[in-house]
Amino acid sequence: FTFLFDTSVSALALAHNMNKLDKDLTTVNMIVLSHGHLDHVGGLIESLALVGGKPPVLCHPDALVPKTLTLDDGKKYDVGIQEFFTESNLKAKTEVIISREPYVMSEGIQTTGEVPRTNSFEKLTGLLLKMTTKLNGKEDLDNVYDDLSVVFQMKDGSVVILAGCCHSGIVNTVNRAVDLTGSSKIVGIVGGLHLHDASSERLTNTIKHLKEYPLFTIAPCHCTGLRGRAALMNAFEDQFKDIGVGSVVKFTSN
């Protein structure tokens, strides 16, 4: 089973990178959207042409609603899918699987669905507090409830988490993965953890909670930021893997 997790802001970048990695996009069985911010969904419509056929698109319902960033000077920017396409445009091109709940993609692979936010330290920060969305005709703060991650459970029961931006918080996301799989053997975390503007308190609490698991690899990127990556590198040392565009991270079952 092969899936594409997010589509970049442009399919041009996606096509270039997949070509450099010698990856065949026509083998993609499903496209999964981590959430509806433009840097993750902007290339979606163009990507459908690249993958060939009509693989279904899986996402949370809120990933398909308008999202607006309002800066201090009053200027507004569309930061969701409406900048590129509408929900009806997408549904005209392929099947769209909309699920607020966890979705089993294949054996041992499922989404978290909407992640319960149960701790006090993983809160929205920075520009996220200036983003709004329109639900049921009402415009309000966008809590990014559409944020989801992908959970892999290997044959030995160990669990790997693939995150897009992890706006729900990586600790909340890990807790969700444990609940879904029934396993606390979290051996890998890969992806964006949105810690670039995290407070010292949040970083300390995040590391404290992650240290409770037998992590073999933690490979943060994207919105984790220099501050977050430095803290995780110092805390996890040999388990830390510095990744970026073109990196390949492999996990095997014991």
C-alpha positions as a LaTeX table, in Angstrom:
\begin{tabular}{lrrr}
\hline
Residue & $x$ (\AA) & $y$ (\AA) & $z$ (\AA) \\
\hline
Phe1 & 0.00 & 0.00 & 0.00 \\
Thr2 & 1.45 & 3.36 & $-1.08$ \\
Phe3 & 0.09 & 6.72 & $-0.03$ \\
Leu4 & 1.09 & 10.33 & $-0.55$ \\
Phe5 & 1.01 & 12.41 & 2.63 \\
Asp6 & 0.32 & 16.04 & 1.65 \\
Thr7 & 1.08 & 17.64 & $-1.70$ \\
Ser8 & 3.27 & 20.68 & $-0.97$ \\
Val9 & 2.22 & 24.19 & $-1.94$ \\
Ser10 & 2.88 & 23.28 & $-5.57$ \\
Ala11 & 2.88 & 20.06 & $-7.53$ \\
Leu12 & 5.95 & 21.37 & $-9.39$ \\
Ala13 & 8.06 & 20.88 & $-6.27$ \\
Leu14 & 6.45 & 17.50 & $-5.64$ \\
Ala15 & 7.14 & 16.26 & $-9.17$ \\
His16 & 10.74 & 17.51 & $-9.06$ \\
Asn17 & 11.49 & 15.85 & $-5.73$ \\
Met18 & 9.84 & 12.54 & $-6.62$ \\
Asn19 & 11.84 & 12.45 & $-9.84$ \\
Lys20 & 15.09 & 13.06 & $-7.96$ \\
Leu21 & 14.17 & 10.28 & $-5.53$ \\
Asp22 & 13.23 & 7.97 & $-8.41$ \\
Lys23 & 9.74 & 7.46 & $-6.97$ \\
Asp24 & 6.87 & 6.43 & $-9.22$ \\
Leu25 & 3.83 & 8.50 & $-8.31$ \\
Thr26 & 1.55 & 6.31 & $-10.41$ \\
Thr27 & 1.77 & 3.66 & $-7.67$ \\
Val28 & $-0.02$ & 5.90 & $-5.15$ \\
Asn29 & $-3.17$ & 4.25 & $-3.78$ \\
Met30 & $-4.37$ & 7.19 & $-1.68$ \\
Ile31 & $-3.60$ & 10.84 & $-0.94$ \\
Val32 & $-3.85$ & 11.83 & 2.72 \\
Leu33 & $-4.02$ & 15.45 & 3.88 \\
Ser34 & $-2.58$ & 16.21 & 7.30 \\
His35 & $-4.62$ & 19.44 & 7.47 \\
Gly36 & $-5.87$ & 22.23 & 5.24 \\
His37 & $-3.06$ & 24.81 & 5.30 \\
Leu38 & $-1.87$ & 25.87 & 1.86 \\
Asp39 & 1.70 & 24.61 & 2.23 \\
His40 & 0.28 & 21.10 & 2.60 \\
Val41 & $-2.62$ & 21.11 & 0.13 \\
Gly42 & $-1.74$ & 23.69 & $-2.52$ \\
Gly43 & $-0.50$ & 21.13 & $-5.02$ \\
Leu44 & $-3.41$ & 18.70 & $-4.56$ \\
Ile45 & $-5.34$ & 19.19 & $-7.81$ \\
Glu46 & $-2.18$ & 19.13 & $-9.92$ \\
Ser47 & $-0.94$ & 16.09 & $-7.98$ \\
Leu48 & $-3.97$ & 14.09 & $-9.09$ \\
Ala49 & $-2.71$ & 14.36 & $-12.65$ \\
Leu50 & 0.76 & 13.22 & $-11.60$ \\
Val51 & $-0.35$ & 10.11 & $-9.74$ \\
Gly52 & $-2.53$ & 8.83 & $-12.56$ \\
Gly53 & $-5.92$ & 7.20 & $-12.14$ \\
Lys54 & $-8.15$ & 8.56 & $-9.41$ \\
Pro55 & $-6.78$ & 7.68 & $-5.97$ \\
Pro56 & $-9.13$ & 8.79 & $-3.21$ \\
Val57 & $-8.25$ & 11.80 & $-1.08$ \\
Leu58 & $-8.61$ & 11.30 & 2.68 \\
Cys59 & $-8.97$ & 14.22 & 5.07 \\
His60 & $-10.78$ & 15.69 & 8.07 \\
Pro61 & $-13.87$ & 17.75 & 7.11 \\
Asp62 & $-12.31$ & 21.00 & 8.35 \\
Ala63 & $-9.41$ & 20.61 & 5.92 \\
Leu64 & $-11.76$ & 21.68 & 3.12 \\
Val65 & $-13.13$ & 24.89 & 4.63 \\
Pro66 & $-11.83$ & 28.46 & 4.07 \\
Lys67 & $-8.95$ & 29.57 & 6.29 \\
Thr68 & $-7.89$ & 33.21 & 6.59 \\
Leu69 & $-4.80$ & 34.85 & 8.11 \\
Thr70 & $-5.28$ & 38.45 & 9.28 \\
Leu71 & $-2.07$ & 40.35 & 10.00 \\
Asp72 & $-1.70$ & 43.26 & 12.41 \\
Asp73 & $-1.98$ & 45.77 & 9.54 \\
Gly74 & $-5.40$ & 44.37 & 8.66 \\
Lys75 & $-4.32$ & 42.61 & 5.49 \\
Lys76 & $-6.00$ & 39.26 & 4.94 \\
Tyr77 & $-4.59$ & 36.21 & 3.19 \\
Asp78 & $-6.28$ & 32.99 & 2.16 \\
Val79 & $-4.19$ & 30.20 & 3.70 \\
Gly80 & $-6.48$ & 27.25 & 3.00 \\
Ile81 & $-7.66$ & 25.32 & $-0.01$ \\
Gln82 & $-9.83$ & 28.15 & $-1.35$ \\
Glu83 & $-6.68$ & 29.81 & $-2.66$ \\
Phe84 & $-6.32$ & 26.89 & $-5.07$ \\
Phe85 & $-9.60$ & 24.99 & $-5.47$ \\
Thr86 & $-12.99$ & 24.35 & $-3.91$ \\
Glu87 & $-14.38$ & 21.19 & $-2.37$ \\
Ser88 & $-16.67$ & 20.74 & $-5.37$ \\
Asn89 & $-13.68$ & 21.05 & $-7.75$ \\
Leu90 & $-11.95$ & 18.26 & $-5.87$ \\
Lys91 & $-14.98$ & 15.97 & $-5.73$ \\
Ala92 & $-15.42$ & 16.36 & $-9.48$ \\
Lys93 & $-11.97$ & 14.87 & $-10.00$ \\
Thr94 & $-11.79$ & 12.00 & $-7.52$ \\
Glu95 & $-13.39$ & 10.33 & $-4.52$ \\
Val96 & $-13.04$ & 12.31 & $-1.30$ \\
Ile97 & $-13.13$ & 10.39 & 1.97 \\
Ile98 & $-14.03$ & 12.80 & 4.75 \\
Ser99 & $-13.53$ & 11.44 & 8.23 \\
Arg100 & $-13.32$ & 13.09 & 11.62 \\
Glu101 & $-12.63$ & 9.67 & 13.12 \\
Pro102 & $-9.55$ & 7.44 & 12.68 \\
Tyr103 & $-9.50$ & 5.79 & 9.26 \\
Val104 & $-7.83$ & 2.44 & 8.54 \\
Met105 & $-6.00$ & 2.85 & 5.24 \\
Ser106 & $-4.48$ & $-0.62$ & 5.11 \\
Glu107 & $-3.44$ & $-3.31$ & 7.57 \\
Gly108 & $-1.29$ & $-1.67$ & 10.23 \\
Ile109 & $-1.78$ & 1.85 & 8.82 \\
Gln110 & $-4.39$ & 4.30 & 10.07 \\
Thr111 & $-4.93$ & 7.99 & 10.63 \\
Thr112 & $-5.37$ & 9.45 & 14.08 \\
Gly113 & $-8.50$ & 11.27 & 13.02 \\
Glu114 & $-9.16$ & 14.38 & 15.09 \\
Val115 & $-6.72$ & 14.34 & 18.00 \\
Pro116 & $-8.09$ & 14.94 & 21.52 \\
Arg117 & $-6.24$ & 17.79 & 23.20 \\
Thr118 & $-5.93$ & 16.80 & 26.81 \\
Asn119 & $-2.87$ & 18.57 & 28.21 \\
Ser120 & $-2.39$ & 22.18 & 29.27 \\
Phe121 & 0.91 & 23.00 & 27.54 \\
Glu122 & 0.29 & 22.22 & 23.86 \\
Lys123 & $-1.58$ & 25.34 & 22.76 \\
Leu124 & $-1.81$ & 27.26 & 19.50 \\
Thr125 & 0.83 & 29.99 & 19.25 \\
Gly126 & 2.10 & 32.73 & 16.95 \\
Leu127 & 0.39 & 33.25 & 13.60 \\
Leu128 & $-2.02$ & 30.41 & 14.34 \\
Leu129 & $-3.79$ & 32.77 & 16.75 \\
Lys130 & $-4.43$ & 35.12 & 13.80 \\
Met131 & $-6.06$ & 32.49 & 11.61 \\
Thr132 & $-9.80$ & 32.12 & 11.31 \\
Thr133 & $-12.09$ & 29.68 & 9.56 \\
Lys134 & $-15.74$ & 29.72 & 8.58 \\
Leu135 & $-17.91$ & 26.89 & 9.88 \\
Asn136 & $-21.69$ & 26.85 & 9.60 \\
Gly137 & $-21.60$ & 30.41 & 8.30 \\
Lys138 & $-19.73$ & 31.73 & 11.34 \\
Glu139 & $-16.15$ & 32.97 & 11.28 \\
Asp140 & $-14.08$ & 32.09 & 14.33 \\
Leu141 & $-10.55$ & 31.18 & 15.44 \\
Asp142 & $-9.25$ & 28.21 & 13.49 \\
Asn143 & $-8.24$ & 25.66 & 16.11 \\
Val144 & $-6.89$ & 23.43 & 13.32 \\
Tyr145 & $-9.00$ & 20.51 & 14.45 \\
Asp146 & $-8.35$ & 19.07 & 10.98 \\
Asp147 & $-4.79$ & 18.22 & 12.05 \\
Leu148 & $-4.12$ & 14.50 & 11.83 \\
Ser149 & $-1.15$ & 12.15 & 11.70 \\
Val150 & $-0.61$ & 8.65 & 10.33 \\
Val151 & 0.06 & 5.75 & 12.69 \\
Phe152 & 1.92 & 2.61 & 11.62 \\
Gln153 & 1.83 & $-0.50$ & 13.78 \\
Met154 & 4.37 & $-3.14$ & 12.82 \\
Lys155 & 4.05 & $-6.88$ & 13.32 \\
Asp156 & 5.96 & $-6.79$ & 16.61 \\
Gly157 & 3.50 & $-4.22$ & 17.96 \\
Ser158 & 5.87 & $-1.26$ & 17.74 \\
Val159 & 4.41 & 2.03 & 16.54 \\
Val160 & 5.69 & 4.79 & 14.26 \\
Ile161 & 4.00 & 8.18 & 13.88 \\
Leu162 & 4.17 & 10.32 & 10.73 \\
Ala163 & 3.16 & 13.94 & 11.38 \\
Gly164 & 2.40 & 16.82 & 9.03 \\
Cys165 & 2.49 & 19.83 & 11.36 \\
Cys166 & 1.17 & 18.27 & 14.55 \\
His167 & $-0.85$ & 21.34 & 15.47 \\
Ser168 & $-2.63$ & 19.16 & 18.05 \\
Gly169 & 0.72 & 18.70 & 19.81 \\
Ile170 & 3.04 & 15.72 & 19.54 \\
Val171 & 2.28 & 14.57 & 23.10 \\
Asn172 & $-1.46$ & 14.60 & 22.42 \\
Thr173 & $-0.77$ & 12.79 & 19.15 \\
Val174 & 1.34 & 10.11 & 20.81 \\
Asn175 & $-1.38$ & 9.60 & 23.41 \\
Arg176 & $-3.87$ & 9.17 & 20.58 \\
Ala177 & $-1.64$ & 6.60 & 18.87 \\
Val178 & $-1.31$ & 4.62 & 22.10 \\
Asp179 & $-5.09$ & 4.61 & 22.55 \\
Leu180 & $-5.70$ & 3.50 & 18.96 \\
Thr181 & $-3.10$ & 0.73 & 18.84 \\
Gly182 & $-3.15$ & $-0.44$ & 22.43 \\
Ser183 & 0.64 & $-0.25$ & 22.37 \\
Ser184 & 2.96 & 2.11 & 24.23 \\
Lys185 & 5.91 & 0.87 & 22.19 \\
Ile186 & 6.37 & 4.14 & 20.29 \\
Val187 & 9.66 & 3.64 & 18.44 \\
Gly188 & 9.55 & 6.37 & 15.81 \\
Ile189 & 8.31 & 9.91 & 15.23 \\
Val190 & 8.86 & 11.56 & 11.85 \\
Gly191 & 7.66 & 14.92 & 10.53 \\
Gly192 & 6.69 & 18.44 & 11.51 \\
Leu193 & 6.11 & 19.00 & 15.23 \\
His194 & 5.41 & 22.77 & 15.23 \\
Leu195 & 7.86 & 23.68 & 17.97 \\
His196 & 9.60 & 26.57 & 16.20 \\
Asp197 & 8.07 & 29.11 & 18.58 \\
Ala198 & 7.50 & 26.82 & 21.56 \\
Ser199 & 8.15 & 28.15 & 25.05 \\
Ser200 & 10.83 & 26.61 & 27.24 \\
Glu201 & 8.05 & 25.17 & 29.39 \\
Arg202 & 6.45 & 23.45 & 26.41 \\
Leu203 & 9.75 & 22.04 & 25.18 \\
Thr204 & 10.57 & 20.73 & 28.66 \\
Asn205 & 7.16 & 19.08 & 29.04 \\
Thr206 & 7.26 & 17.65 & 25.52 \\
Ile207 & 10.65 & 16.03 & 26.07 \\
Lys208 & 9.63 & 14.75 & 29.50 \\
His209 & 6.60 & 12.96 & 28.05 \\
Leu210 & 8.40 & 11.61 & 24.97 \\
Lys211 & 11.13 & 10.18 & 27.20 \\
Glu212 & 8.52 & 7.78 & 28.59 \\
Tyr213 & 8.57 & 5.84 & 25.31 \\
Pro214 & 11.26 & 3.56 & 23.80 \\
Leu215 & 11.97 & 5.89 & 20.89 \\
Phe216 & 14.51 & 4.47 & 18.49 \\
Thr217 & 14.24 & 7.34 & 16.02 \\
Ile218 & 12.92 & 10.87 & 16.31 \\
Ala219 & 13.23 & 12.72 & 13.01 \\
Pro220 & 11.65 & 16.19 & 13.21 \\
Cys221 & 11.50 & 18.59 & 10.28 \\
His222 & 9.39 & 21.35 & 8.67 \\
Cys223 & 7.74 & 23.51 & 11.36 \\
Thr224 & 9.67 & 21.94 & 14.23 \\
Gly225 & 12.09 & 24.80 & 13.70 \\
Leu226 & 15.67 & 25.29 & 14.87 \\
Arg227 & 14.65 & 25.81 & 18.49 \\
Gly228 & 12.61 & 22.61 & 18.60 \\
Arg229 & 15.14 & 20.52 & 16.72 \\
Ala230 & 18.00 & 21.71 & 18.92 \\
Ala231 & 16.08 & 20.81 & 22.09 \\
Leu232 & 15.16 & 17.37 & 20.75 \\
Met233 & 18.70 & 16.73 & 19.50 \\
Asn234 & 20.15 & 17.55 & 22.93 \\
Ala235 & 17.55 & 15.41 & 24.68 \\
Phe236 & 17.60 & 12.34 & 22.45 \\
Glu237 & 21.18 & 12.43 & 21.12 \\
Asp238 & 21.71 & 9.17 & 19.18 \\
Gln239 & 17.98 & 8.68 & 18.61 \\
Phe240 & 17.75 & 12.06 & 16.88 \\
Lys241 & 17.88 & 12.03 & 13.08 \\
Asp242 & 18.35 & 15.29 & 11.17 \\
Ile243 & 16.16 & 15.11 & 8.07 \\
Gly244 & 14.97 & 17.36 & 5.26 \\
Val245 & 13.96 & 17.19 & 1.61 \\
Gly246 & 15.15 & 13.92 & 0.09 \\
Ser247 & 15.69 & 12.12 & 3.39 \\
Val248 & 14.66 & 8.48 & 3.66 \\
Val249 & 13.73 & 7.02 & 7.05 \\
Lys250 & 13.25 & 3.26 & 7.32 \\
Phe251 & 11.76 & 1.16 & 10.10 \\
Thr252 & 11.81 & $-2.62$ & 10.37 \\
Ser253 & 9.91 & $-4.96$ & 12.65 \\
Asn254 & 11.83 & $-7.21$ & 15.03 \\
\hline
\end{tabular}
